[in-house]
Amino acid sequence: MIQPIPIALFLALSMAIGWRVSGRRAFLVVALLWLVYSVYEYLMYARVLCSGDCNIRIDLLLIYPALLGSTLWLAVAATVRAIKRRR
């Protein structure tokens, strides 16, 4: 089974590096979103935020689209900006 916590931490670190390199605040915001999600996911895994059966996760129907949408938006915006700089 794929564990979401290491993936979320990797994405948070990647976005933080993007923020340090580019200085764009959007990278920092998305990095913080992924970091908050990884802490939330850990608390769910440790059964702090759920009491017993945490197999059916309706919350992910809202969380995943928001995280993936913001990450894709940032990736597209950064790519477009890099292409415009080269011209």
MARPA-118263 format. One line per field, with one value per residue (C-alpha): residue number from 1; x, y, z. Coordinates in Angstrom, 2 decimals. Layout:
BEGIN
k	NUM ...
u	X ...
v	Y ...
w	Z ...
***
This chain:
BEGIN
k	1 2 3 4 5 6 7 8 9 10 11 12 13 14 15 16 17 18 19 20 21 22 23 24 25 26 27 28 29 30 31 32 33 34 35 36 37 38 39 40 41 42 43 44 45 46 47 48 49 50 51 52 53 54 55 56 57 58 59 60 61 62 63 64 65 66 67 68 69 70 71 72 73 74 75 76 77 78 79 80 81 82 83 84 85 86 87
u	0.00 1.27 1.85 0.76 2.88 6.32 4.85 3.29 6.54 8.49 6.09 6.24 10.04 10.03 7.73 9.83 12.93 10.99 10.15 13.80 14.97 12.29 11.14 7.51 5.09 2.83 5.47 5.50 1.71 1.53 4.45 2.58 -0.58 1.30 3.00 -0.30 -1.79 1.12 0.64 -3.12 -2.52 -0.09 -2.65 -5.22 -2.73 -1.95 -5.71 -5.63 -8.23 -10.34 -11.77 -11.52 -12.53 -10.71 -10.88 -13.57 -12.10 -14.70 -12.48 -10.05 -12.71 -12.18 -8.53 -6.96 -8.54 -7.53 -3.93 -3.54 -5.26 -3.04 0.08 -0.84 -1.78 1.60 3.46 1.70 2.20 5.90 6.36 4.61 6.69 9.92 8.98 8.19 11.55 13.45 11.88
v	0.00 3.45 5.56 9.18 10.69 10.33 11.49 14.56 15.37 15.01 17.37 19.86 19.80 20.18 23.19 24.72 24.35 25.98 28.86 29.29 29.24 31.46 33.52 33.17 33.07 30.60 27.90 28.58 28.42 25.07 23.73 24.64 23.00 19.74 19.99 20.54 17.61 15.33 16.22 15.65 12.30 11.25 12.12 10.03 7.15 7.39 7.36 10.70 12.29 9.20 6.77 3.28 2.63 5.11 2.99 5.04 8.51 10.88 13.81 12.86 13.63 17.29 17.28 15.50 17.65 20.81 19.65 18.26 21.26 23.75 21.74 21.46 25.15 26.06 23.75 25.20 28.79 28.19 26.56 29.41 31.95 30.10 29.97 33.70 34.49 32.64 34.71
w	0.00 -0.88 2.21 1.67 4.45 2.75 -0.56 1.08 2.88 -0.37 -2.15 0.73 0.60 -3.20 -3.00 -0.21 -2.39 -5.24 -2.93 -1.88 -5.50 -7.03 -4.07 -5.20 -2.31 -4.13 -3.66 0.07 0.30 -1.51 0.56 3.74 2.42 1.82 5.21 7.02 5.11 6.09 9.77 9.42 7.73 10.45 13.12 11.27 10.99 14.72 15.40 17.18 14.90 14.32 16.79 15.38 11.79 9.55 6.40 4.67 4.27 2.86 3.83 1.07 -1.54 -0.65 0.38 -2.60 -5.33 -3.46 -2.99 -6.49 -8.07 -6.27 -7.11 -10.80 -10.94 -9.47 -11.85 -14.89 -13.69 -13.01 -16.41 -18.23 -16.32 -17.18 -20.86 -20.90 -19.29 -22.01 -24.76
***
